[in-house]
């Protein structure tokens, strides 16, 4: 990243955690948005509950080559090896992040994407607090990114982790403004495929607020950053009943009822952070929220198998290929080491999607 801001953590590839003093103070706009979240949830609850209870699994017809996705990032030191790793995995669906504040360096991203002429790309356009404060500049940055990459892809995922203040949005109202500015560009670029919602973790009230509202945007798919690592296993539950399958069930139910989004659910980010990998691990590194390498590989397989077998999910992207804290390949010490999760993804793409083993030991319920 050429124009790396001082609030960006290059090890975990996300903004640094904000101190309480630096977070935006609660005000009238926050209270108004929270009231809209609550009102929307109350109005939608009967329909969501009914759809959730009666939603049936659908036999998935998506081959692994279309279902499995992987995030990659340019790195001048490893670009040639990244191409080799992607080819070895035989993954066809790639996702790349392009920060809105890095548009002066678009040639680097474009050259990297051109290394994969036989792959489909999704471009995730990252926002910051400056994006929220200067919406016209945000729109110009989106326009520049689309203009530079439009010959390679038509699919753009707008925003990332919009329910985390450190990413720039104080509340979902801020996100709505960002998405509306992206929507206005449809008339300038034919055939755009725009993904949104962009809620990280399992926060259904906020997800519903981004999917059902009267704002001026239309999503071609629900981009959900559905991490479940805090429950350890995909079979671990939140609020007593929501294991991975039931989280997907609720996400699909809300997506199907949305008045802002087509009935397509994409998991655009997931992974399991690894033990003893600070500063690369994106969370606290506590054993309750991190796993060892063999366990990460096991959970990767389970996540893909469970999601595929529901038939509710269009695609699942792992974040990301090279990172010792949560990726598939460790690049410390100046060399690349394929971790067990690399081979697990290779097995999944080769065809290990059809069998979902029962959990050997039920993990404790957490809330």
C-alpha positions in Angstrom: 0.0 0.0 0.0 1.7 3.2 -1.2 -0.2 5.8 0.8 -0.4 3.9 4.0 -2.1 6.1 6.7 -0.8 6.2 10.2 -4.0 4.5 11.5 -3.4 1.4 9.4 -1.9 -1.8 10.8 0.2 -3.4 8.0 0.6 -6.6 9.9 -3.1 -7.5 10.3 -4.2 -5.5 7.3 -6.8 -3.4 9.0 -7.1 -0.1 11.0 -5.6 -0.1 14.5 -8.2 -0.4 17.3 -9.4 3.0 18.3 -9.2 4.2 21.9 -12.5 5.2 23.5 -11.4 8.8 23.5 -10.9 8.7 19.7 -14.3 7.2 18.9 -17.1 9.5 17.7 -19.3 10.7 20.6 -22.9 9.6 20.8 -25.1 12.3 19.5 -28.5 12.9 17.9 -27.6 11.2 14.6 -26.5 8.1 16.4 -29.6 7.9 18.5 -31.8 8.5 15.5 -30.0 5.7 13.5 -30.3 3.3 16.5 -34.0 4.0 16.7 -34.3 3.2 13.0 -32.4 -0.1 13.6 -34.8 -1.0 16.4 -37.9 0.0 14.5 -36.9 -1.9 11.4 -36.1 -5.0 13.5 -39.5 -4.9 15.2 -41.4 -4.5 11.9 -39.4 -7.2 10.1 -39.3 -9.8 13.0 -42.5 -11.7 12.1 -41.6 -12.1 8.4 -37.9 -12.9 9.3 -38.9 -15.5 11.9 -41.3 -17.2 9.5 -38.8 -17.3 6.7 -36.1 -18.6 9.0 -38.3 -21.4 10.4 -39.5 -22.6 7.0 -36.4 -22.0 4.9 -35.4 -25.3 3.3 -31.9 -26.3 2.2 -31.4 -26.3 -1.5 -29.2 -28.8 -3.3 -26.2 -26.8 -4.4 -25.2 -27.1 -8.0 -22.2 -24.8 -7.7 -18.9 -26.6 -8.5 -16.0 -26.0 -6.1 -14.2 -23.9 -8.7 -17.1 -21.3 -8.5 -18.0 -21.6 -4.8 -14.5 -21.3 -3.3 -12.9 -17.9 -3.3 -9.7 -16.5 -2.0 -8.4 -13.0 -1.3 -5.0 -12.0 -2.6 -2.9 -8.8 -2.3 0.0 -7.5 -4.5 3.4 -7.9 -3.0 6.4 -7.1 -5.2 8.6 -9.6 -3.4 6.2 -12.5 -3.9 4.0 -11.7 -6.9 5.4 -14.5 -9.1 5.0 -17.0 -6.2 1.5 -15.8 -5.6 0.6 -16.7 -9.1 2.1 -20.2 -8.6 0.2 -20.7 -5.3 -3.1 -19.7 -6.9 -2.5 -22.1 -9.7 -1.6 -24.9 -7.4 -4.8 -24.4 -5.4 -6.7 -24.3 -8.7 -8.9 -21.6 -7.2 -10.7 -19.5 -9.8 -12.5 -16.8 -7.8 -10.2 -14.1 -6.4 -10.9 -11.0 -4.3 -8.6 -8.0 -4.0 -8.9 -5.0 -1.7 -8.2 -1.5 -3.1 -8.2 1.2 -0.5 -10.0 4.4 -1.5 -7.0 6.4 -0.2 -4.6 4.5 -2.5 -5.9 5.6 -5.9 -2.5 7.1 -6.8 -1.2 3.6 -6.9 -3.8 1.9 -9.1 -1.3 0.8 -11.7 0.2 -1.5 -9.2 -3.1 -3.2 -8.4 -4.0 -3.4 -12.1 -0.6 -5.0 -13.0 -1.2 -7.6 -10.3 -4.7 -8.4 -11.4 -3.5 -8.8 -15.0 -1.3 -11.7 -13.8 -4.5 -13.8 -13.5 -6.2 -13.6 -16.9 -8.3 -16.8 -16.4 -9.7 -15.8 -13.0 -12.8 -13.9 -11.9 -12.1 -10.9 -9.6 -14.2 -9.1 -7.0 -12.8 -5.6 -6.0 -13.4 -4.6 -2.4 -13.2 -0.8 -2.2 -12.2 0.2 1.4 -13.6 3.2 3.1 -12.2 5.4 5.9 -13.4 8.2 8.1 -12.4 10.6 5.4 -14.8 8.8 3.0 -17.7 9.5 5.3 -16.6 13.1 5.8 -16.1 13.8 2.1 -18.7 11.9 0.1 -17.9 13.6 -3.3 -14.2 12.6 -3.0 -15.3 9.1 -2.0 -17.4 8.9 -5.2 -14.5 10.2 -7.3 -12.2 7.5 -5.8 -14.7 4.8 -6.6 -15.0 6.1 -10.1 -11.2 6.0 -10.5 -11.0 2.4 -9.2 -13.8 1.2 -11.5 -12.3 3.0 -14.5 -8.9 1.4 -13.9 -10.2 -2.2 -13.4 -13.4 -2.3 -15.6 -11.7 -4.4 -18.3 -11.0 -7.1 -15.7 -14.1 -7.2 -13.6 -17.6 -5.8 -13.3 -18.1 -6.9 -9.6 -17.4 -4.4 -6.8 -17.9 -4.8 -3.1 -18.5 -1.5 -1.5 -17.1 -0.9 2.0 -15.7 -3.3 4.6 -16.8 -3.9 8.2 -19.1 -1.0 8.3 -20.2 -1.8 11.8 -16.7 -1.3 13.3 -16.0 2.4 14.0 -12.3 2.0 13.3 -13.2 1.5 9.6 -14.9 4.9 9.4 -18.6 4.5 9.9 -20.0 5.7 13.2 -23.3 4.0 12.5 -25.2 2.4 9.6 -26.5 5.8 8.4 -22.9 6.6 7.4 -22.7 3.4 5.4 -26.0 4.2 3.6 -24.4 7.5 2.3 -21.3 5.6 1.0 -23.5 3.0 -0.8 -25.7 5.7 -2.3 -22.7 7.4 -3.8 -21.6 4.1 -5.4 -25.1 3.5 -6.7 -25.0 6.8 -8.6 -22.2 5.5 -10.7 -24.3 2.8 -12.3 -25.3 5.2 -15.1 -21.6 5.8 -15.9 -20.6 2.1 -16.1 -22.7 -0.4 -17.9 -23.2 -3.8 -16.3 -21.9 -3.0 -12.8 -22.4 -5.8 -10.2 -22.5 -4.1 -6.8 -22.3 -6.0 -3.5 -23.0 -4.4 -0.2 -24.3 -4.6 3.4 -20.7 -5.3 4.5 -21.5 -6.2 8.1 -18.7 -8.1 9.9 -19.4 -10.9 12.3 -22.9 -11.9 13.3 -25.0 -8.8 14.0 -28.4 -9.4 12.5 -30.0 -6.2 13.6 -27.5 -4.1 11.7 -27.5 -6.5 8.7 -31.3 -6.1 8.5 -30.9 -2.3 8.6 -28.6 -2.4 5.6 -30.9 -4.9 3.7 -34.3 -3.4 4.4 -34.7 0.4 4.2 -35.8 3.1 1.8 -32.4 4.5 0.9 -31.4 5.1 -2.7 -29.3 2.0 -3.6 -29.7 -1.5 -5.0 -27.4 -4.4 -4.1 -26.8 -7.2 -6.5 -25.8 -9.4 -3.6 -25.4 -9.4 0.2 -21.7 -9.3 1.1 -21.4 -10.7 4.6 -18.2 -10.9 6.5 -19.4 -13.9 8.6 -16.6 -14.8 11.0 -17.4 -17.5 13.5 -14.0 -18.0 15.1 -15.1 -16.6 18.5 -17.2 -19.8 18.8 -14.1 -21.8 17.9 -15.7 -24.5 15.8 -18.4 -23.9 13.1 -20.6 -26.1 15.3 -20.1 -23.7 18.3 -23.2 -21.6 19.0 -24.0 -18.0 19.7 -27.1 -17.0 21.7 -27.7 -20.7 22.3 -28.9 -21.7 18.8 -26.8 -19.9 16.2 -24.1 -22.2 14.9 -22.7 -21.6 11.4 -25.6 -23.3 9.7 -28.2 -21.3 11.6 -26.3 -18.1 11.1 -26.4 -18.8 7.4 -30.1 -19.6 7.6 -30.9 -16.3 9.2 -28.6 -14.4 6.8 -30.4 -16.1 3.8 -33.8 -15.4 5.3 -33.0 -11.7 5.6 -31.4 -11.5 2.2 -34.5 -13.1 0.6 -36.8 -10.6 2.3 -34.7 -7.5 1.5 -36.1 -4.6 -0.5 -32.6 -3.4 -1.3 -30.8 -6.6 -2.3 -31.2 -9.4 -4.8 -31.6 -12.8 -3.2 -27.9 -13.7 -3.3 -25.8 -14.3 -0.2 -22.0 -14.1 -0.5 -19.6 -14.7 2.3 -16.9 -12.2 1.3 -14.6 -12.8 4.3 -13.9 -15.5 6.9 -10.9 -17.1 8.6 -9.6 -18.4 11.9 -6.7 -16.4 13.5 -3.8 -18.4 14.6 -2.2 -18.9 18.0 1.1 -17.1 18.8 1.2 -15.0 15.7 1.2 -11.5 17.1 1.4 -8.9 15.6 -0.1 -10.5 12.6 -3.2 -12.0 14.2 -6.1 -9.5 13.9 -7.6 -10.1 17.4 -6.3 -10.3 20.9 -4.5 -13.6 20.3 -6.2 -15.2 23.3 -6.5 -19.0 23.0 -10.3 -18.7 23.3 -10.3 -16.8 20.0 -7.4 -18.4 18.1 -6.5 -21.9 17.0 -3.4 -23.9 16.0 -2.6 -24.6 12.4 -4.2 -28.1 12.2 -7.4 -26.9 13.8 -7.6 -24.0 11.4 -7.3 -26.4 8.5 -10.1 -28.6 10.0 -12.4 -25.6 10.5 -11.7 -24.2 7.0 -13.0 -27.5 5.5 -16.0 -27.6 7.8 -17.0 -24.0 7.0 -16.9 -24.6 3.2 -18.7 -27.9 3.5 -21.5 -26.6 5.7 -22.0 -23.5 3.6 -22.0 -25.4 0.4 -24.4 -28.0 1.6 -27.1 -25.5 2.7 -27.4 -24.3 -0.9 -28.0 -20.8 0.5 -24.6 -19.3 -0.3 -23.3 -18.3 -3.7 -19.6 -18.0 -2.7 -17.2 -18.1 0.2 -13.9 -16.1 0.2 -11.1 -16.8 2.6 -9.1 -13.8 3.8 -6.3 -14.2 2.8 -3.6 -16.2 0.9 -0.4 -14.9 2.6 -0.5 -13.9 6.2 1.0 -15.9 9.2 -1.8 -14.6 11.5 -4.8 -16.0 9.6 -3.9 -16.9 6.1 -2.9 -20.1 4.2 0.8 -19.3 3.8 3.3 -18.0 6.3 5.8 -15.5 4.9 7.9 -14.8 8.0 11.7 -15.2 7.7 11.6 -14.1 4.1 10.3 -17.4 2.7 6.9 -18.9 2.1 5.6 -21.9 4.1 2.3 -23.5 3.1 0.3 -24.2 6.3 -2.1 -27.1 6.7 -5.0 -24.8 5.7 -3.4 -24.4 2.3 -3.7 -28.1 1.7 -7.2 -28.1 3.2 -8.4 -25.6 0.7 -6.7 -27.5 -2.1 -8.6 -30.6 -1.0 -11.9 -28.7 -0.9 -11.4 -27.3 -4.4 -10.5 -30.8 -5.6 -13.9 -32.1 -4.6 -14.2 -32.5 -0.8 -17.4 -30.5 -0.5 -19.9 -33.3 -0.4 -19.4 -34.9 3.0 -19.9 -32.9 6.2 -18.8 -34.9 9.2 -20.7 -34.7 12.5 -18.8 -32.8 15.2 -16.7 -35.2 17.3 -17.2 -33.0 20.4 -19.9 -30.3 20.8 -18.3 -27.0 21.7 -19.7 -25.1 24.6 -22.5 -22.6 23.9 -21.4 -19.0 24.1 -23.2 -15.7 23.9 
